[in-house]
């Protein structure tokens, strides 16, 4: 395909979703992905499109009580590629939507490869195109050369934060005579998590081990980069206080140990990471400890004494732009409106949030090509709340990555009882999305 209409740079979740939405609307797309062309990022391991590098979870799938679940529902309403692939790759995770990451990436790659309007090119793009509709979806691991080009075009300092990756354990190396299956904090009847209990002495020793373990060294330009609060390394949480972990990822409340009939002092939970159930992710255990220290310390966890690791934790630098002052309401760069940004480089955080911004960027570009009037979804919808936050509603000077949450939505008008607020906001979002789709003739594929 030599005469593409839109050039998408980056084949992660946002870029893949944007390509899918454009292609289904008859737009010819060139999708440039540097992985597979001789380049790699510090965190990726494959050249598959939409590779998930941190968690394998899309978080809550509850559209009635959780903002991210509502975003899932809106994505499905518009025939999201990411939601299609997630359904194929789904693994048990209680009320959450988690996937086998290899199956998921494979399905995204297959669907886009079979799409006649998409040309996937394995190449590194070093400079922003000077003309032609472009969507930059290079994610938080944008190559340095392109990042410099973005800086030159925006005239603004970029912001950055560190993101840490949790280890993955082989299931057959977990001692189930010590650990046990249960739902997360005993919510519901499913048994989707493996729980490793600690008594007080074990926890105190583990906490001290986190403080003492050797950590990854920072390069000079990385030393002042803040962490994202939603993906905090376990040892950084430990530094915040003796019981911080017991009120966070190691919270034992409601988890009756069937061996003792009592709650443990603390608990380490593991979540299934692939369809076969052979890989399990240590929930909330993102870390920047050196690999040898990880193996030594994590094998002190009861039930993991003989743990074998499919992947150890790691640390990488994530980059994002100051979107609230750089982008207009349709994700276009104000200084170069032929360029849109999508995904985590805009400062949204999370897999589904990235896909949602990519989906919107694709629909916006398709509408622009067709010469149709178009406005983003209202802020009362999950799509609109996320877009409004990114494109102007957030405080630019303190702008930090943000997951979708009900705090981004306009509050209910009039008096609504606190217990009824979520139901009110989800019902309002559904009806407002329907009206928006009808007004702008937005369907799942036209």
N, C-alpha and C positions, 0 to 999 in steps of 0.2 A: 504494500500500500504506500504509494509515493506521495499522494496528495491528501495528507491528513488535514482535518479541520480543527482539531484540538490536540495539543501536545501535553501529555501528562508526564511529569517528572517524579518518579518514585512509585514503586510497586508494592507498597505496604497496604494496610487495610483501607486507608483513605484513598490512595491512588487507584487501587483495584476497584473500589466501590464507585468512584467517579467514572472510571472507564466503562463499567457495566451500565450505569445509568445513561451515559451518552450513547453507547453503542445500541442499546435497546431503542433509543429514540432516533436511530438512523444516522448518527454522527460518526464519521471516521476518526479514529483515535490512534495516535502513536503513544505507546506506553513505554517510557524509558526506565529501565531498572539496572543499576550498576552491578548488582550481585549476579553472577553468572557470566559477567564480561571481564572477569579478572580482578574485580575489586570486592571488598567485603567490609562490613562495619565491625566495631569492637564487640558487638553483642550478638549478631546473627550467626547462625551455624549452617544455613542452607541457602540455596538460590531460589527457593520457592516463593511465589507471590504471597503476600499477607502472612508471612511467618510471624508467629507470636513468640516474643522473646522473654517476657517477664512471667506472668501467670498464664494458666490455660483457662481462666474463668472470665466470662462476660458478666459476672456478678448476678444479682437478683433478676429472676425472670417474672417476678410478681408485678403485673401491670396495674394492680389496684392499690398497692401500698408502697411502692418503691419507684422513685423517679427513673432509675435506670431500666426497670422493668417496663415502664411506660415508654421509654425510648425504644426498647426492643419492639414493642407493639407498633410504634409509628414506623420503624424501619421495615417491619414485615408488611405493613400497609402499602409501602411503596416498593415492594419486591426487592428488598436489599439483597445483594449478592452475599454479603457477610452473614446475614441471617439464613439464607439458603444453605450455605456451606456449613454453618453451625448445626443445622438440623441433621445433616448427614453425619457430622463428626461428633455428635453429642455423647457425653459420658455421664454416669450418675453423679449428681451433686446436690441432691435435695431440691430446695427451691431456687437454687442458682442454675445458670446455664454455663456448663463447662464442656470443653471439647478435647478430643484427641488432636493435638496441635499439628501433627504430621498429616492426618487425614484432612483436617480443615484446610491447610495450605494447599494440599494436593487438589482438593475440590475447587478452590478458588482458581488455581492455575489451570485446571482442566476447563472450567466454564469459560474463562477468558480466552484460552487458546482456541476454543471451538467457536468463538464469536467472530464472524467474518468482518465486522467493522473495527476490530481491534488488532493492531500490529504490535506485538511485544518485541522490543529491541533491547538487547543486553548491552548497555552502554552507560558510561558515566558522562553526565552533563555538567560542565564546569562553569557555565555562565548562563544567566537568565536570557532567554530569547528577546531580541529587540522588537519583534513584532509577531503577530499570530496569537490566537487565543491559547493561553497556557495555564495549566494548573500545577502549582508546585506542591507536591505532597511527599517531600523527602523525609518527613518525620523528624524525630528528635535526634537522629544520628546523621544529619546532613553532612555530606563531604565538605572538607574545609574549603576547597576551591569554590564550590557553589555558595557556601555560607558567606564567603568574602564578597561574592557578586551580589548577594542579597543585601549585605551591609552597604555596599556602594550604591545600590538602588534606593534604599530606604533612608539613608542618612541618619539612622538611629543605632544606638548600641543594642546589640542583641542581649537577651537574658539567657541564663542557663541554670540548670540544676542537675544534681546527680540522681540516677535511678539505679536501684540495686536489684539483683536477680536472686530468687530463692533456689536452694538446692532441690534436686529430684532424687528420690531413693527407689531402688528396685524392691518391689513388693516382697519377693521371696527372701529378702535379707532382713525383714522386719520380724521380730519375735512376738508372735500373737499369743504366746502364753503370758506375756506381760501387758502388751497393748490390747485394745479392744475396739470393735466397731461401734459407732453411734452417729447420730446426726450432730451437726454443729451445735454445741451447747444444749444437746438433747431437745432441739426443736423439731417436732414431727416424729414420724415412725420410721423414716428411712434410716439406713445405716451407711451413710456415704462418706464418713470420715473415720480414720484410724487415730486413736487417742493413746498417747504415751504419757503415763502419769509420773509426777515427781512429788516426793515428800519435801518437807521444809529444808532439810539438810542438803538434799540433792539440788533443790532450786538455788539455795544460797551459793553452793559450789559452782553451779552452772553460771549464775549471774556474775560471779567473780571471774570465771573463765572468759566470759564475753569481754569484760573490762581489760583483762590482761593479754588477750590474744593479739598477735601481730596483725596489723591492718595493711591494706594496700596503700602504697605511697602515692601522694598526689604530685602531679607536675606543677610547676610554678604558676601556670595560668589557670590551674584548677582550684587553688587553695581557698578562694573566697566564694566558691559556687555553693548556693544553698541546696539542701535536700528538698524533695517534694514530700510533704507530710503524709500523703497517702501511700508512699512506698519507702518508708523509713527503714534503714538498716537496723537489724535486731540489736546490734551492739550500741548504736546511737540511742535507741530507746532505753537500753540498760543504763546508759550514762545519766538519764534523766531522773533516776530514782530506783530504789530497791524494789518497789512493787509496781513500777510502770508496766512491766511485761505481764504481770498477773491481772492487770486491768485492761490488757490489750490482747495480743495474739496468744498468750498463754493463760487466758482466763479460764478457770476451772468451774465456774458457777453452773450448776445444773447437770454436771457430768458425773453420774454415779458410777464409780468403778465396780464392775460386777465381781471383781476378785475380793473387794473389801466392803462393798455396800456403801462407801463414803466418797465424798468429793476429794480429789487429790488437792495438794497445796497449789500445784500448777500443772498445766497440761500442754503438751506439744501435739498439734493436730496435723494430719497429713490428708490431702485430698487427691482422689484419683486423677491421673494426668493423661491417660490414654485409654482407648476403647477396651483394650485387652486387660486392663487393670494391672499391668506389670510395672507401671511407673507411678509413683506417688509424690506429690509436691508438698514440701514443708510450709504450711500456711503461715504467712507473715514473717518468714525467716530470710528475707532479703539480707544480704550481708556483704561487707567489704573486707572480711577477714581473709588472710592468705589461705590458700587451698589446704596446705598441710595442717594448719590450725583448725580449719573447719572440720576435717575428718576426725582429728583427735578429740575436739570438744563435742561434736554432735554424737559421737559414739559413747559419750557418757550419759546420754538420754536413755532412760529405761525403755527397753524394747528396740533400741537402735544400736546396741552394743556391737553388733556384727553388720551394721548397715553398709551396703555397697551403693555408691552414688553414680547415677547415670549422668548427672551434671552437678557441679558445685556452684556455689553462689559467685556472683561477680558484680562489677561496678562499671558503669559507663556514664559519660557526660551527655546530657540531653540539652538541645538548643531550641529555643522558640523565639518568635518575634513579638514585638509590642503591638499586637493586633489591634487593641482598642483605639490607637491613634494612627495606625498605618493602613488599616483596611476599611473599605466602605461596607455598607450593610449587605452587599452581595459578594463579600469576600475578595473584592478587587483591591489591588494595591493602588492607593490614591495617586501615587507618583507615576504609575505605569498601569493603567486600567485594563490592559490586555492580559495582565497576569493576575490569577487568583491563587490564593493559598488555601490549603485544606489539611486537616489532620493535626497531629500533635505539634507540628511546627507553628501552628496558630496559638498554641497555649491551652488547647483543650487537653484533658487527661483521660486516658482510658481507651480500650479497644473500640467499644461501641460508639463512644463520643467521636473518635477519629473517623469511624465509618460514616457516622451521621453527617459530619461536616463534609466529608468527601461526597456523599450522596447529594447534599444540597449544592455543592460546587458544580457537580455534573449537571444537575437539573437547571441551575442558573445559566451555565454556559450553553446548554441546549436551547433554552428559551431565548438567549441573546442571539444565537445563530439564526433562529427562526423568526426573529423580529417581533416576538410576542411581549406584551407588557407583563411584568412579573414583579412581585414583592415577596420577601421571605415570609415564612409562616409566622403567625402572631406569637408574641412572647408567652402567651398562655399555653402553648404547646411545648413539648419537650424539645423538638427541633428548634423552635423559635427562641425558647429560653436560652439554649446553648449558644445560638447564633448571636443573639442580642448581647450576651455577656462578652463574647469574643470581639464583637465589632463596635463596641462603644460604651456598653453599660458598666464594664469593669473599670476600676480606678487604674489608670495607666501606670502611674508611678509605683504602685505596689502590686502590679499584675503578676499573678502566679498561676501555674496550671490548676485547672479546676475540673472535677468530675461533675456530671449532671446531678443536680439535687433540687429539692423543692424550694430551697432558698433562692434559686435563680428565677422562679416563676413569680409573676405579679400576685400579691396576696388577694384573697377573696374580697369582693366588694360587699359591704354590709357586714352584719354580724353572722358569723358561722362558728358553731361550737368547735373547740379544738379537736375533739374526737372525729369530727366530720370533715375537717379541712382537706385531708388527703383525698377522700372520696369526691369532694366538691371539685378539687383541682384536676383530678384525673378525668372526671366526667366532662368538665369544661374543656380540657385539652382535646378529648376525642371529638366533641362536637365542633370545636373551632378548627381542628385539622380538616374535618370533612368540609366545612364551609370554605376554607382556604383552597382545598383541592378542587372544589366545584368552581370557585371564582376564577382561578387561573388555569382551569382545565388540565390539572395535574393528575395523571393516573399512574398506575404502576409501571407504565412503559410507553408513554406517548408525550 
